[in-house]
Amino acid sequence: MTRFSLATVLGLLVLLPAVSAQAVDLPTRKAGLWEMKMVRTGGSVPDMTMQHCTDATTDKQMSTSFSPGKETCSKQDIQKTATGYVSDSVCSVASMTITSHAEITGDFNSAYTVKSTSRTEGAPSGMPRDSTTTIEAKWLGACKADQKPGDIVMPGGMKMNIMDLEKLKAMMPKGMQK
C-alpha cells in the first residue's frame, strides 16, 4: 500500500461515523455498499471517491479498533443536534496537536455528510496547518458478490479490507496507536 493510500484511509477513519462511545453514540450505518466522496481543502490530497462494504459488526469493530483513546485525545465529545451530530476533539499525535470540529448530517440508511475542520499545531514544514474535509456518503445497495464487510475499493481499483489495517497499527507512531 502506498504512503498516500495509507494516509488517506487513516484520515478517512477519523471521519467515519463509527466512532467510539462518547457523550452520544452515533447510529450504525445500514449494511451494504456505501460510496464515499472525500473533498479536502488546505492540503495536497486530491478529491477521491471510494466504495466501502460494511455491516453492523464491521462498523462497531472499526469504532473500537481505530478511534483514538483517552491517551491520545484530551477531548472527544459528540453531541446530538437538531440536524444531526457535532463532534469536537483535541488529539496529540507524535509532536502535533490536532483540534477538530465535525458536523454530521443526514441519516445512516441512505446518505450522510461529514464536514470537518481541523487545525494542526506543531506540524512539520510543508504540512498544512488548517484543513477542511467533506465526506458525502450514499448507500448504493448490497455489497458486490466479490466483496465482504470491511472491503474498501480505492481510486484506481485498489482493494483492501479495513480490518487488515489492524496489522498496520503496529507501524504507526506510538502516539497514534490505541
C-alpha positions in Angstrom: 0.0 0.0 0.0 1.4 3.4 -0.8 2.0 6.0 1.8 -0.6 8.2 0.1 -3.3 5.4 0.3 -2.5 4.6 4.0 -2.6 8.2 5.0 -5.9 8.7 3.1 -7.5 5.7 4.7 -6.3 6.6 8.2 -7.6 10.1 7.7 -10.9 8.8 6.5 -11.2 6.6 9.5 -11.1 9.6 11.7 -14.2 11.0 9.9 -16.3 7.8 9.6 -19.4 7.8 11.7 -18.3 4.8 13.5 -16.7 6.5 16.5 -16.2 5.1 20.0 -18.8 5.7 22.7 -18.7 9.2 23.9 -21.4 11.6 25.2 -23.7 10.2 22.4 -23.3 7.1 20.3 -23.8 7.6 16.5 -26.1 5.2 14.7 -24.6 2.3 12.8 -24.7 2.6 9.1 -27.0 0.5 7.0 -25.3 -2.7 5.9 -24.3 -2.8 2.3 -22.2 -0.8 -0.2 -21.5 2.9 0.6 -20.0 5.3 -1.9 -17.9 7.9 -0.1 -16.7 11.0 -1.9 -14.0 12.9 0.0 -13.1 16.5 -0.8 -10.3 18.1 1.2 -9.0 21.7 1.1 -5.9 23.1 2.7 -3.6 20.3 1.6 -2.3 18.2 -1.3 -4.6 15.3 -1.0 -6.8 15.1 -4.2 -10.5 14.6 -4.2 -11.4 10.9 -4.2 -14.3 8.6 -4.3 -14.2 5.1 -2.8 -16.6 2.4 -2.0 -16.9 0.7 1.4 -18.8 -2.6 2.0 -19.9 -2.7 5.6 -22.2 -4.3 8.1 -23.1 -3.6 11.8 -20.3 -5.8 13.1 -17.7 -4.1 10.9 -18.8 -0.6 11.9 -18.7 -1.5 15.6 -15.3 -3.2 15.2 -13.9 -0.1 13.4 -15.1 2.1 16.2 -13.2 0.2 18.8 -10.1 -0.6 16.8 -9.5 2.8 15.1 -10.9 5.6 17.2 -8.2 7.3 19.3 -8.3 6.7 23.0 -8.0 9.0 26.1 -4.2 8.6 26.0 -4.2 10.3 22.6 -7.1 12.7 22.9 -7.6 15.1 25.7 -11.1 15.9 24.4 -13.5 13.7 22.5 -17.1 14.9 22.5 -20.0 14.2 20.3 -23.5 15.6 20.8 -26.8 15.2 19.1 -28.2 18.3 17.5 -31.5 19.2 15.8 -30.0 18.4 12.4 -27.6 15.5 13.2 -24.4 15.4 15.3 -21.5 17.7 16.2 -18.1 16.3 17.2 -15.2 18.1 18.8 -11.8 16.7 19.6 -8.3 17.6 20.6 -5.7 14.9 19.9 -1.9 14.6 20.1 -0.1 12.6 17.5 3.7 12.5 17.6 4.7 16.1 18.3 1.5 17.5 16.7 -1.8 18.6 18.3 -4.9 18.4 16.1 -8.0 20.2 17.1 -11.1 19.1 15.0 -14.7 20.1 14.7 -17.1 18.0 12.6 -20.8 18.3 11.7 -22.6 15.2 10.6 -26.0 15.5 8.9 -28.3 13.1 7.1 -29.1 9.6 8.1 -27.2 6.4 8.2 -29.6 4.4 6.0 -29.4 6.3 2.7 -26.9 9.3 2.8 -25.0 11.4 5.2 -22.4 14.2 5.1 -19.5 14.9 7.4 -18.0 18.4 7.3 -14.8 18.6 9.3 -12.3 21.4 10.0 -9.0 20.9 11.7 -6.1 22.9 12.9 -2.7 21.3 13.4 -0.1 22.8 15.8 3.5 21.6 15.6 3.1 20.2 12.1 6.3 19.6 10.1 7.1 22.3 7.5 5.1 21.8 4.3 2.2 20.1 6.1 -1.0 22.3 6.1 -1.9 23.9 9.4 -5.7 24.2 8.6 -7.8 21.9 6.5 -11.4 21.2 5.7 -12.7 17.8 4.7 -16.2 17.0 3.4 -17.3 13.4 3.0 -20.5 12.8 1.1 -21.7 9.2 1.6 -24.5 7.5 -0.1 -25.8 3.9 0.2 -25.7 2.1 -3.1 -27.3 -1.2 -2.2 -26.0 -4.6 -1.4 -22.3 -5.3 -1.5 -21.0 -6.8 -4.7 -20.7 -10.6 -4.9 -16.9 -10.4 -4.6 -16.9 -8.1 -1.5 -17.1 -8.8 2.2 -17.7 -6.4 5.0 -14.7 -4.1 5.6 -13.7 -4.1 1.9 -12.8 -0.7 0.5 -12.2 -0.1 -3.2 -9.9 2.9 -3.6 -9.5 5.1 -6.6 -7.6 3.2 -9.3 -9.3 -0.1 -8.2 -7.0 -0.9 -5.3 -9.0 -3.1 -2.9 -8.2 -3.7 0.7 -10.1 -4.8 3.8 -10.2 -2.1 6.5 -9.9 -4.8 9.2 -6.5 -5.8 7.8 -5.3 -2.3 8.9 -5.2 -3.6 12.4 -2.0 -5.2 11.4 -0.6 -1.9 10.2 -1.3 -0.2 13.5 2.0 -1.6 14.8 3.8 0.5 12.2 2.1 3.8 13.3 3.9 6.2 15.6 3.3 5.3 19.2 1.0 8.2 19.8 -1.4 7.1 17.1 -1.8 3.5 18.4 -4.8 2.8 20.6 
